[in-house]
Amino acid sequence: MKQHLKSNKLFSNKARTVTVLTILFSFIILMGFSFENHSLVTVAKTEKAVIDSVTSVKAFQQVYRVLMSPRCMNCHPAGDVPLQGDDSHLHAMLPKRGLDGKGLNAMKCNSCHQPTNTPGLNTPPGDPNWHLPPANMKMVFQGKTPSQLAKQLVNPKTNGNKNMKQLIAHADDGLVLAGWNPGEGRTLPPLSHAEFKKAWIEWIKTGAVAPKDK
């Protein structure tokens, strides 16, 4: 009887050992398979990211050309005085940004910038909402490298609290469109609005990648 119990105990121990080894072996195979799949997914994602990066950076190079043109940069100065003219000199009469970006004291933007362009050569361009970015979100373009500007544009803390969907919609903002209707005597941005919008959306939808500065 004792020998029978002893045999059962030995068999039970062997069975448990075999079960544990089987589970362990299966786990090792499963982990190996999972790791292999994870590696394949990672490689696939990396390859896709590289392709998107190339496309995105190429698109932003076109976007950057427009944003650094006087029609855009003049309203995104490094200081609190807007810029003026194709040479981006300081605005005559030195109006200031003010807290809301619409001027300071009696020198409000809409005192000269009417809802539409004023007729005549080099007269004030117009828009119902003419203004600089506000003091708490200056969104400076002037002096920014492509990498710096790209990073600023996608960061809600520096782009006016905009998400990607809102950034895409911003391409048709009234003041953005005003850059292609600047009034007589002013050069247009280097791309048409349609070309700019296409590059802008392509840059965002392929990852909004910031190019590396040389």
KEDONU-50485 format. One line per 4 residues: number of its first residue (from 0); their letters; for each residue z, x, y of N, C-alpha, C. Coordinates in pm, 1 decimal. Atoms other than C-alpha are relative to their C-alpha. Layout:
REM residues N
NUM> a> Z X Y Z X Y Z X Y  ...
REM end
This chain:
REM residues 214
0> mkqh> 0.0 83.9 -120.0 0.0 0.0 0.0 0.0 87.1 124.6  -8.2 -91.0 -116.4 95.4 279.5 237.7 -132.7 73.9 19.4  126.7 -71.8 -7.3 -224.0 464.0 151.6 -109.2 -90.1 56.4  98.2 94.8 -50.2 -427.3 149.7 221.8 14.5 -18.7 151.4
4> lksn> -25.1 15.1 -143.0 -262.7 104.9 561.7 -44.1 124.1 78.0  38.6 -125.5 -63.4 -317.7 470.3 637.8 -151.7 9.1 13.5  146.9 -2.9 -3.3 -688.9 436.7 550.4 -52.5 -92.3 107.9  41.0 95.0 -104.0 -721.2 130.6 773.2 22.1 56.9 139.9
8> klfs> -32.8 -58.6 -131.2 -551.8 316.9 1056.4 -101.1 107.5 37.7  98.1 -105.1 -25.6 -786.5 612.1 1019.1 -135.9 -59.1 35.3  127.9 66.7 -26.3 -1085.9 379.7 1006.9 -0.8 -60.4 139.7  -10.8 61.5 -132.6 -959.6 198.8 1315.0 -13.2 104.2 110.2
12> nkar> 8.4 -108.5 -98.8 -916.9 526.7 1503.8 -143.4 51.8 12.4  139.1 -47.2 -2.0 -1267.7 641.2 1404.3 -90.2 -100.8 69.1  82.0 105.7 -61.0 -1412.3 304.8 1505.6 16.5 1.1 151.4  -24.2 -4.3 -145.0 -1248.1 327.6 1847.2 -68.4 121.0 62.2
16> tvtv> 62.7 -121.9 -51.0 -1371.1 683.3 1886.3 -150.3 -17.0 12.8  143.6 23.6 -2.2 -1726.4 583.3 1796.1 -37.2 -95.8 112.8  26.2 97.7 -106.4 -1707.2 286.0 2033.7 5.7 64.4 137.2  -16.6 -68.3 -128.9 -1580.7 501.1 2319.6 -116.9 94.3 25.8
20> ltil> 111.6 -94.2 -15.1 -1847.2 765.3 2258.0 -130.9 -73.9 29.2  121.6 79.5 -21.8 -2117.6 498.1 2240.9 -6.6 -50.5 143.2  -6.2 50.1 -137.5 -2004.4 345.8 2570.2 -24.4 113.3 99.4  14.5 -114.7 -88.9 -1979.1 689.8 2730.1 -144.9 48.2 2.6
24> fsfi> 138.7 -44.8 9.2 -2324.6 792.3 2607.1 -93.8 -96.5 73.2  81.0 101.7 -66.9 -2472.5 463.5 2727.7 14.5 9.2 151.0  -27.7 -12.7 -143.2 -2306.1 512.0 3067.1 -74.9 118.7 59.6  69.0 -119.8 -47.9 -2450.4 862.6 3095.3 -149.8 -26.4 13.4
28> ilmg> 143.1 32.3 -4.4 -2801.3 734.8 3013.9 -30.2 -91.3 117.7  19.0 95.1 -108.9 -2761.5 446.8 3258.5 7.7 69.1 135.2  -15.4 -72.6 -125.9 -2640.5 677.7 3535.7 -122.1 87.6 27.1  118.6 -83.1 -16.1 -2931.5 911.6 3469.2 -119.3 -81.0 43.7
32> fsfe> 110.2 88.7 -36.8 -3176.2 623.2 3491.6 14.2 -47.7 143.6  -25.2 47.6 -135.7 -3012.4 491.6 3807.9 -24.9 109.7 101.3  18.7 -112.0 -91.9 -3011.7 833.9 3969.3 -149.0 29.8 18.6  143.9 -26.0 -7.6 -3378.7 880.1 3881.4 -66.9 -104.4 88.6
36> nhsl> 57.2 106.2 -82.5 -3464.9 541.8 4032.4 37.0 17.2 145.6  -46.0 -21.2 -137.6 -3253.0 615.8 4339.6 -79.8 112.9 65.5  75.8 -112.3 -53.8 -3435.8 945.7 4381.7 -141.0 -42.3 36.2  135.0 46.9 -27.6 -3772.3 774.5 4357.4 -3.8 -85.3 125.4
40> vtva> -7.3 86.0 -118.5 -3666.4 515.5 4615.4 18.7 83.8 124.9  -25.2 -86.9 -114.9 -3533.9 788.2 4842.9 -126.2 74.0 41.5  124.5 -70.7 -29.4 -3857.9 984.2 4816.5 -99.5 -93.7 65.9  93.5 98.0 -55.9 -4060.4 670.0 4882.6 35.6 -32.3 143.8
44> ktek> -43.8 30.8 -135.7 -3850.6 587.8 5186.9 -27.7 116.4 93.1  21.8 -118.8 -81.8 -3876.2 945.5 5312.4 -147.7 13.8 36.3  142.9 -11.3 -26.9 -4254.3 949.6 5274.2 -44.9 -105.5 100.5  35.4 106.8 -92.7 -4282.1 614.0 5453.6 49.2 32.8 140.4
48> avid> -57.4 -34.1 -129.8 -4052.5 738.1 5732.0 -84.5 107.2 69.4  82.5 -105.5 -58.2 -4270.0 1046.9 5780.7 -126.9 -60.1 59.2  121.6 65.2 -48.7 -4581.8 830.5 5813.2 30.3 -80.7 125.7  -38.5 80.6 -115.4 -4403.4 593.4 6052.1 34.3 88.9 120.0
52> svts> -37.5 -90.8 -108.2 -4268.7 885.3 6252.9 -122.9 52.6 73.4  123.4 -50.8 -60.4 -4614.9 1026.1 6310.4 -64.8 -108.2 85.7  60.4 111.8 -72.6 -4750.4 685.8 6412.8 81.4 -35.4 123.2  -89.3 40.0 -108.3 -4446.9 607.5 6626.5 -4.1 99.8 115.2
56> vkaf> 2.8 -104.3 -103.5 -4447.0 937.8 6812.8 -133.4 -1.0 74.0  132.4 5.5 -62.0 -4820.8 912.6 6874.4 -9.3 -117.5 97.5  1.3 117.5 -87.8 -4775.5 562.8 7019.5 84.9 24.5 124.0  -87.4 -22.4 -116.4 -4489.0 675.0 7241.9 -61.3 97.4 99.6
60> qqvy> 66.6 -91.5 -92.6 -4698.0 954.1 7387.4 -84.8 -77.4 101.3  76.8 85.3 -90.4 -4920.1 682.1 7533.7 92.9 -80.2 91.4  -99.5 74.2 -78.4 -4621.0 475.9 7645.3 56.9 88.2 110.5  -61.6 -93.6 -95.1 -4471.2 781.0 7817.3 -91.5 25.0 119.5
64> rvlm> 96.3 -20.8 -109.9 -4787.7 837.6 8020.6 9.4 -111.7 103.0  -9.0 114.8 -90.7 -4755.4 489.9 8166.7 134.0 -1.5 72.9  -132.9 9.9 -60.5 -4380.5 498.0 8226.5 25.5 109.1 103.3  -17.7 -108.2 -96.6 -4406.0 827.5 8413.2 -99.9 -7.4 115.1
68> sprc> 93.5 18.1 -112.3 -4685.5 702.5 8638.5 76.5 -59.1 118.3  -71.4 52.2 -117.6 -4586.4 609.2 8997.4 27.5 -149.9 -5.8  -16.7 145.9 3.9 -4631.2 238.0 8923.9 125.2 -40.6 -77.1  -124.7 29.0 73.3 -4335.0 253.7 8684.4 116.0 85.0 52.3
72> mnch> -109.1 -91.1 -34.5 -4133.6 559.8 8783.1 56.8 -24.4 139.2  -49.0 19.7 -136.4 -4110.5 466.3 9153.1 117.8 -97.1 7.8  -111.8 94.9 3.0 -3873.0 182.9 9061.1 107.1 41.5 -99.9  -101.2 -53.4 92.1 -3677.6 397.5 8812.9 37.5 141.5 42.6
76> pagd> -28.8 -134.2 -53.6 -3566.1 687.7 9034.0 131.4 57.5 -52.6  -124.8 -64.5 40.5 -3296.0 940.1 8955.4 113.0 -30.8 97.2  -101.5 33.3 -100.1 -3116.4 854.2 9279.6 5.2 -148.6 28.6  -14.1 140.8 -37.1 -3037.2 527.6 9456.2 -102.6 -45.9 102.6
80> vplq> 108.2 36.4 -91.4 -3340.1 535.0 9686.3 -128.5 -11.9 -80.9  125.8 12.3 74.7 -3664.4 398.0 9538.3 -103.9 99.0 48.0  108.7 -90.7 -35.6 -3975.0 613.9 9537.3 -119.7 -82.5 46.2  110.6 70.9 -64.8 -4301.1 528.4 9707.2 -126.8 84.5 -4.8
84> gdds> 128.6 -69.2 -6.2 -4671.6 614.3 9694.5 -39.0 64.4 -131.2  49.3 -66.1 120.2 -4885.4 787.5 9436.2 63.8 136.9 -21.5  -67.8 -129.0 14.4 -4694.1 1109.9 9507.0 150.4 -16.9 -23.3  -140.7 31.9 29.8 -4356.8 937.1 9442.5 97.9 67.3 96.6
88> hlha> -95.4 -50.5 -99.5 -4190.6 1041.1 9768.4 108.0 -105.9 24.0  -107.8 94.5 -29.2 -3866.5 880.7 9887.9 -52.2 -113.3 88.1  44.1 120.0 -70.8 -3917.8 528.4 10018.3 30.9 11.0 149.7  -23.7 1.4 -145.3 -3959.4 499.6 10396.3 119.2 -90.0 31.4
92> mlpk> -119.7 73.0 -45.1 -3646.8 370.3 10574.0 118.5 15.0 -96.3  -108.1 -34.0 93.8 -3443.5 491.8 10275.7 86.4 -120.5 -42.0  -80.7 110.8 51.3 -3335.3 154.3 10130.3 80.0 46.3 -122.1  -87.2 -40.0 110.7 -3051.4 182.2 9877.0 -0.5 -106.1 -110.6
96> rgld> 0.6 83.4 119.5 -3017.0 36.3 9529.3 90.6 -122.6 13.1  -98.8 107.9 -1.3 -2702.4 -171.4 9584.6 49.0 -30.4 -140.8  -59.0 28.1 130.5 -2487.3 -306.5 9301.6 -95.0 -74.1 -92.4  89.3 80.5 83.9 -2744.9 -558.0 9178.9 -142.8 52.5 -4.9
100> gkgl> 133.3 -58.2 -0.7 -3046.0 -335.1 9242.6 -94.3 -63.2 100.4  87.4 73.7 -91.6 -3177.8 -567.0 9515.1 18.0 40.9 145.4  -17.0 -49.4 -135.9 -3078.5 -362.8 9816.6 144.2 -1.7 44.3  -135.7 -13.2 -51.2 -2775.6 -293.5 10027.6 7.7 -53.5 142.8
104> namk> -23.1 60.3 -131.8 -2642.0 -484.9 10327.9 -123.6 -78.5 45.9  113.6 77.1 -50.9 -2929.3 -611.4 10545.4 -133.6 47.3 -55.7  126.1 -54.4 52.4 -3190.6 -391.9 10373.0 -19.8 -45.1 -145.1  26.1 55.9 131.4 -3274.0 -618.3 10080.3 -147.4 20.8 -37.4
108> cnsc> 137.7 -22.2 46.2 -3584.1 -559.6 9870.2 -93.5 -112.0 43.9  88.6 112.9 -29.9 -3717.1 -910.1 9932.3 -22.9 -22.0 149.4  29.6 8.8 -143.8 -3708.5 -855.7 10308.2 -143.6 45.2 28.0  136.4 -50.6 -15.8 -4035.3 -663.4 10272.9 -89.6 -37.7 -118.0
112> hqpt> 77.6 31.6 119.4 -4145.7 -732.4 9916.2 4.4 -150.1 -25.3  10.7 145.6 10.8 -4259.2 -1094.1 9917.8 -35.1 -41.8 -144.0  33.4 44.6 136.4 -4329.9 -1310.1 9609.4 -138.3 44.0 -47.9  133.4 -50.9 35.2 -4692.5 -1190.4 9619.1 -33.4 119.7 87.9
116> ntpg> 39.5 -116.8 -78.2 -4868.7 -880.1 9747.9 -35.7 -38.6 143.6  38.6 19.6 -139.8 -4899.1 -855.0 10123.4 -142.4 51.9 18.0  139.8 -43.9 -15.2 -5272.2 -839.3 10215.0 -10.2 126.5 85.2  24.6 -120.5 -79.4 -5402.0 -507.2 10343.2 23.3 126.7 -79.5
120> lntp> -8.4 -130.2 65.2 -5420.5 -140.1 10254.5 141.9 56.1 7.4  -132.5 -63.2 10.0 -5092.0 16.3 10136.9 112.8 -84.8 58.6  -108.2 89.5 -42.9 -4885.9 -287.6 10239.0 92.5 -26.9 -118.6  -96.5 16.7 109.6 -4577.8 -386.4 10035.4 -53.1 -86.9 -113.7
124> pgdp> 32.6 84.5 114.6 -4654.1 -506.6 9684.1 108.3 -106.9 -16.6  -95.4 108.9 8.6 -4481.9 -829.6 9588.1 26.7 -51.3 -139.7  -40.6 69.3 122.4 -4301.1 -1014.8 9312.8 124.4 -81.7 35.0  -117.6 82.9 -32.9 -4042.0 -1297.7 9323.4 133.8 66.9 -31.9
128> nwhl> -125.9 -62.1 43.2 -3784.7 -1069.5 9157.4 -3.0 151.4 21.2  12.9 -144.2 -25.3 -3855.9 -730.3 9317.2 137.3 65.6 11.7  -130.1 -67.6 -3.7 -3565.9 -493.2 9254.5 -4.8 128.6 -81.0  -25.5 -115.0 86.1 -3444.8 -166.3 9107.0 95.3 -44.4 -110.9
132> ppan> -106.4 29.6 95.7 -3227.5 -161.7 8795.4 136.1 3.3 70.6  -130.5 5.2 -67.0 -2863.9 -240.6 8887.1 77.6 131.1 -12.1  -76.8 -124.7 -7.1 -2607.2 27.0 8963.3 69.8 34.5 -131.3  -71.5 -27.9 125.1 -2430.4 -11.4 8627.8 -94.4 23.0 -118.1
136> mkmv> 98.6 -21.0 105.7 -2754.7 28.8 8428.7 -128.3 51.4 65.8  107.0 -50.3 -87.1 -2986.3 253.2 8631.7 -133.9 23.7 -70.0  124.7 -16.5 76.6 -3242.9 313.5 8355.8 -96.9 96.8 66.5  77.7 -102.9 -70.4 -3372.8 633.7 8512.7 -117.1 48.1 -86.3
140> fqgk> 116.7 -60.2 63.0 -3726.0 745.2 8422.1 -25.9 138.8 57.3  33.1 -123.0 -71.2 -3764.4 1021.2 8681.5 69.8 120.4 -63.8  -55.6 -123.6 53.4 -3716.8 1366.8 8530.0 32.9 -2.5 -147.7  -33.4 10.5 142.0 -3676.0 1243.5 8173.3 -111.2 59.7 -86.2
144> tpsq> 96.1 -48.5 98.7 -3842.8 1424.3 7885.0 -37.5 -117.0 -91.7  34.7 107.8 93.3 -4023.8 1212.7 7623.4 113.4 -35.9 -94.6  -110.4 26.7 92.3 -3731.2 1250.5 7382.9 114.3 -74.9 69.5  -108.4 64.1 -74.3 -3471.8 1157.5 7645.0 -32.9 -144.5 35.2
148> lakq> 38.1 134.0 -41.6 -3665.1 855.8 7766.6 -8.9 -94.6 -119.2  10.4 84.3 119.6 -3740.0 724.2 7417.3 138.1 -42.5 -48.8  -136.2 31.6 44.5 -3371.8 743.1 7320.1 68.1 -96.7 96.0  -59.5 88.7 -99.9 -3269.3 573.4 7644.1 -53.8 -142.2 -14.5
152> lvnp> 64.6 130.6 5.7 -3516.5 289.6 7595.1 47.2 -85.9 -117.4  -41.3 78.0 117.6 -3384.3 188.1 7251.9 151.1 -18.1 -10.5  -146.4 11.0 2.5 -3014.0 218.1 7330.0 44.5 -115.5 89.1  -43.0 114.1 -81.5 -2867.9 -118.2 7443.9 95.0 38.4 113.1
156> ktng> -93.7 -42.8 -103.3 -2606.7 74.2 7644.6 -71.8 60.8 120.7  74.4 -61.5 -110.5 -2881.3 229.1 7859.1 -132.5 -71.7 29.7  128.3 68.3 -20.2 -3172.0 -19.0 7837.9 13.5 -142.5 52.7  -19.8 136.2 -49.1 -3019.6 -332.8 7987.7 45.5 -96.4 -107.6
160> nknm> -53.9 81.3 110.4 -2855.7 -457.5 7665.4 -108.5 -73.2 -79.9  111.3 63.9 70.1 -3189.9 -530.7 7499.4 -7.2 46.3 -146.5  29.2 -34.3 138.2 -3250.7 -545.5 7125.7 -149.9 22.5 -14.2  141.6 -33.7 19.4 -3587.5 -459.4 6970.9 -92.4 -117.4 34.6
164> kqli> 81.7 117.6 -30.0 -3720.7 -814.3 6998.1 -13.6 -19.2 150.7  2.9 14.3 -146.0 -3627.6 -826.8 7366.8 -80.9 111.6 65.3  80.0 -109.8 -52.2 -3786.2 -486.5 7425.0 -149.2 -31.4 -11.0  139.9 38.0 18.0 -4114.3 -613.7 7283.3 -41.0 -102.5 105.7
168> ahad> 29.3 104.1 -99.6 -4098.8 -920.8 7510.0 -5.6 57.4 140.9  -7.5 -59.1 -134.5 -4023.6 -696.4 7809.0 -134.9 53.7 46.7  132.7 -49.2 -37.9 -4382.5 -569.1 7801.3 -73.3 -98.7 90.5  63.2 103.4 -82.5 -4479.6 -898.4 7969.2 89.4 -47.4 113.6
172> dglv> -87.6 32.5 -112.8 -4198.4 -900.1 8226.1 -79.8 3.4 131.1  72.4 10.5 -126.0 -4311.2 -991.3 8578.6 -15.5 131.6 73.1  8.3 -127.5 -71.3 -4227.4 -654.1 8731.1 -81.8 103.0 -76.4  85.3 -89.4 79.3 -4390.8 -470.1 8442.1 -146.6 -31.2 29.7
176> lagw> 138.0 40.9 -28.6 -4709.5 -669.3 8497.9 -42.2 36.7 142.3  31.6 -34.2 -139.1 -4686.7 -596.7 8872.0 -53.8 142.3 12.6  52.5 -136.3 -2.2 -4762.0 -233.2 8789.3 -151.2 4.6 -7.6  146.3 6.8 9.2 -5118.7 -341.0 8717.8 -60.0 -87.9 110.1
180> npge> 46.0 75.2 -116.9 -5139.9 -542.3 9039.4 75.9 51.0 122.7  -85.0 -64.2 -100.3 -4996.3 -297.8 9293.6 -44.2 -18.3 144.8  50.6 13.3 -135.5 -5201.0 -396.9 9596.5 -101.7 109.1 33.3  106.9 -92.5 -40.2 -5476.6 -213.8 9780.9 52.7 141.1 28.9
184> grtl> -31.4 -137.8 -34.5 -5469.3 164.5 9802.3 89.5 72.0 -98.6  -88.3 -63.5 98.4 -5259.7 237.6 9493.3 -72.0 12.7 -133.7  63.6 -22.2 129.7 -5373.9 386.2 9163.9 70.1 -81.9 -108.0  -55.6 75.3 113.2 -5324.3 190.7 8844.3 57.4 95.9 -103.5
188> ppls> -48.0 -84.3 110.6 -5134.0 323.2 8541.3 -117.2 52.3 -82.7  110.3 -63.7 73.2 -5340.9 546.2 8307.6 -56.8 -83.2 -115.3  49.5 90.6 102.9 -5378.2 267.8 8047.1 -6.3 -141.1 56.9  -3.0 141.2 -36.7 -5465.9 -98.1 8083.4 128.8 -61.8 -53.2
192> haef> -121.6 63.0 50.2 -5179.4 -340.0 8031.3 -12.8 -32.1 -148.8  21.2 31.4 141.9 -5330.1 -445.8 7697.6 18.6 124.1 -86.7  -15.6 -125.0 74.9 -5346.3 -82.0 7582.1 145.6 43.8 -2.2  -142.3 -34.8 -5.9 -4992.2 -17.0 7700.9 82.0 -87.7 -94.3
196> kkaw> -75.7 93.7 83.8 -4857.9 -328.0 7527.4 -21.3 30.2 -148.4  30.0 -33.5 139.0 -5031.2 -233.7 7202.5 78.8 124.2 -43.4  -72.9 -123.6 31.9 -4881.0 118.0 7211.2 150.5 -23.7 -1.1  -143.1 32.3 -11.4 -4539.4 -16.1 7314.6 49.6 -69.8 -126.8
200> iewi> -39.4 75.4 119.6 -4523.8 -262.4 7023.7 -13.0 86.5 -124.9  17.9 -88.2 115.5 -4660.8 -8.8 6776.6 113.3 100.9 -8.0  -112.0 -95.3 -1.6 -4396.3 243.7 6883.4 126.5 -65.4 -53.6  -122.8 68.2 41.1 -4114.7 -8.1 6835.9 -4.8 -39.6 -146.9
204> ktga> 9.1 52.7 136.5 -4240.3 -158.7 6510.1 -12.8 108.7 -106.9  4.7 -109.9 96.7 -4288.8 182.5 6346.5 125.7 85.9 6.5  -129.4 -68.7 2.2 -3929.4 283.5 6412.3 51.7 46.4 133.4  -42.1 -45.3 -133.5 -3913.5 359.8 6785.8 52.1 142.9 -5.6
208> vapk> -41.0 -139.7 20.1 -3898.9 727.9 6696.1 -12.1 79.0 129.6  1.6 -85.8 -118.5 -3810.4 971.2 6973.6 -68.4 131.6 -35.1  66.3 -128.6 28.8 -4048.3 1268.6 6983.7 93.2 116.5 30.1  -77.8 -120.4 -27.9 -3904.0 1617.8 6976.9 -59.7 69.3 121.8
212> dk> 47.1 -72.9 -117.6 -3924.2 1797.9 7308.4 -37.4 142.1 -37.2  47.6 -135.5 31.0 -4116.0 2124.6 7297.4 81.3 103.4 75.1
REM end
